[in-house]
Amino acid sequence: MRIGFLQLRPKFGAVKQNVRKAVSLLSRVSDAVIVLPELFNTGYLFRNADELASLAEKVPGGYTTSEMKKVAKCNNLHIIFGIAQKAKKKYFNSAAYVSPKGKVSVYQKVHLFDREKLFFTRGKSLKIISIGEAKFGIFICFDWSFPEVARVLMLQGAQVLCHPSNLILPYGQDAMKMRCIENGVFAITANRIGTERRGTMSLTFTGGSQIVDPRGEVLVSAGDRSESLKVVEIDIERANDKNITSNNNIVEDRVPVLYSCIARKKIR
Amino acid sequence: MRIGFLQLRPKFGAVKQNVRKAVSLLSRVSDAVIVLPELFNTGYLFRNADELASLAEKVPGGYTTSEMKKVAKCNNLHIIFGIAQKAKKKYFNSAAYVSPKGKVSVYQKVHLFDREKLFFTRGKSLKIISIGEAKFGIFICFDWSFPEVARVLMLQGAQVLCHPSNLILPYGQDAMKMRCIENGVFAITANRIGTERRGTMSLTFTGGSQIVDPRGEVLVSAGDRSESLKVVEIDIERANDKNITSNNNIVEDRVPVLYSCIARKKIR
């Protein structure tokens, strides 16, 4: 199975330009699962809710998803991309999935970061998509910070974590190596690069997109300076082997009866 | 509050020699919480159950715990140390805690590593000890690999993770930085050094004992070549601040209703 990431430098608000650039780069690859950054088509730093409303799109039905479906079909790609989603009167920081056959599904970010809470509605469920026999768990950027997310996805069968990101803190990439080790899965982090200046706000994104294997080894990565499309061949069966010594298994060694407070609304 | 670790190079089976060495080093420090490695008094590589039975001790009551109580009292130390514990006809890979006033309590390792499963009984509960107003969560070595352990201890109030270890894999130290970041707590990893050769078996331990702060910064660490006692002053209040942006809180942002399968015995 071929999996990859497309690291991009979106221009805020220039949706058509951002999508055209992504489609142009995606046209160079075929027969693969490719992850794009969070909010790749709009940029990240919305100044207010009106600005978000003017840029958000329906999924499916909107311009970005339609263009992604076209290139997915032409090049036999499975594409997972970050998008500001309009759904009725709500707005979600979402990751959409499009298949070569035109199937579309959506994950709505559960753990919103900082100012995202001002404009976006929190998602209400985690998401696994099936591609053939393989299962891909999707989460977005700051979701990495909650070990429960990757754990739940793995326990529900995910073999690869897809992680569209706009990382600005220095922790995310290392954290994903740990998520792979502790869960015995692959992970694709697609981060963006560049600095966004919007009024008095400014953010610089850390790039460093990467694909990590179930032992925490980085199979391929990008720097923080250029847009970059990278694809690797993986043996997805490696994510099914949860044995880490002849006596230890990542899943079977768990003692769920001791973990109950993790799932409890009131801890104490 | 002063917290520290004592990194040691135990000699297999030489309990009195190992304990005397530890006491001698501990005598140089006072008014602190100090963590020692896993199984610091016996060494690690038991060849069989009989060998373990001949070296395991009662807690309290055994030689090692009695000696630790003496130095704890003399130097106003709170000491957490790894020990092979005999309890009725069972044997546990335990971490004992002794206070300056002679209080003793015990954590029995829950997630046993590799050949430990051949001789040791698995513990049945996690453990938090109170030192004044501060709360210390205890786990041993390979317990790091289960993100649930640190998470549960934090949710139950632990501000510092005490981590007696015999680490041989290269992941543990980096993992503990992540456990600190994702839980907003301090961690003390006390690892051992040296190579143990027992019959055809051989293991080399990685040292690198460290104290990490709630942002994942290493406050102090040891190499892998020498025995080492290090103590730092911490502001334990830092572990109570779970805000990581003006809009994000490590505890309040959790969505337990989505994490239920972590606590379920049967996942699917």
Interface residues (C-beta under 8 A of the other chain):
Chain A: V110 H111 F113 D114 R115 K117 L118 R122 S125 L126 F142 S145 F146 P147 E148 R151 V152 L155 Q156 G157 Y171 D174 A175 K177 M178 I181 E182 G216 I244 T245 S246 N247 N248 I250 D253 R254 V255 P256 V257 L258 Y259 S260 C261 I262 A263 R264 K265 I267 R268
Chain B: V110 H111 L112 F113 D114 R115 K117 L118 R122 S125 L126 F142 S145 F146 P147 E148 R151 V152 L155 Q156 G157 Y171 D174 A175 K177 M178 I181 E182 G216 I244 T245 S246 N247 N248 I250 D253 R254 V255 P256 V257 L258 Y259 S260 C261 I262 A263 R264 K265 I267 R268
